[in-house]
Amino acid sequence: EDVDMTKTVSLRIDEELYNSLKVHAEAENRSISNFIETATMKYIEEIEYADELEMENILSNEGLVARIKQGTEDANSGRGRLV
């Protein structure tokens, strides 16, 4: 059983990107590895979750909200299929 949940990943990047990462990492007093990890997590969070403005737009669309509620009810009762 692997107790260490971290993984090592190697990647090739050009020198210009490396230098940019280094500058930004140093500005935040982080290692390049930590900077890449943090930036990646922020990116994933940004694309996976709706921000306040997006939520406001979603909630103001009554038809969409009704379809979401119906989909939730269908899923909870086992109707339909997950796509």
N, C-alpha and C positions, 0 to 999 in steps of 0.2 A: 504494500500500500504506500502510495506516494504522499508523504505528510506535507512536503513543500508544495504549496499551490501555485507558486510563481513559475513562469516559464521563460526561458531565454529565447529570444528571436534575433536572428541576424538579418540585416537588410543592406542593400547597396543603394547609396544615394550619391548624387554628384557633389563636387566640392562646394559649389555655390550654395546648395541647400544645407550642406553640413555647416558651413560658416554662418549661415543665417540662424540655424538651430542653436549653434554655440553662443551667438550673441544674445539671443532671446533667453536661453537657459541661464547664462551668466547674469543677465539683468534681473532675473527672478531668483537668483542664488540657488539654482537647481542644477543637477547633473543633466546632461543631454538626454539620457535614458528617462529620467523622471519627467523632464519637460515633454518629451514625445508621449509618454504614457498619460500625463495630465491633459495635454492638448487633445489627444485621441478620445479620452473619456468625455471631455467637454463637447467635442464634436458629436459623439454618439448621443449624448444627452440632448443636444440641440436638435438632432434630426429625429429622435424617437419620441419627444414630448412636445406638446403644443405650448407655446408661450401665452401670456395673458391676452394679447391681441387676437391670436388665433382662436383661443377658447371663447373669447367674446363673440367672434364671428361665427363660430360653430353654434354656440348657444342661442344666438339671435336668429338662426335658421330653423324655424319651427318644423318644417318638413324633415330636415335632417335629424333633428332631435327625436321626432316621432319614429323615424326609421331605426335609429340607434336603440331606442327603448324597445321597439318590437323585436329587433335582433337579439337584444339581451334576454328578453322573455323567451324567445324561441330557443336560444342556447341553453338557458336554465332548465327548460322543459325537455331538452333533447331533440327538438325539431331542427331540421336543416342540417347543414354540414359546414364545417370550418374550412375556409379556403385560404 
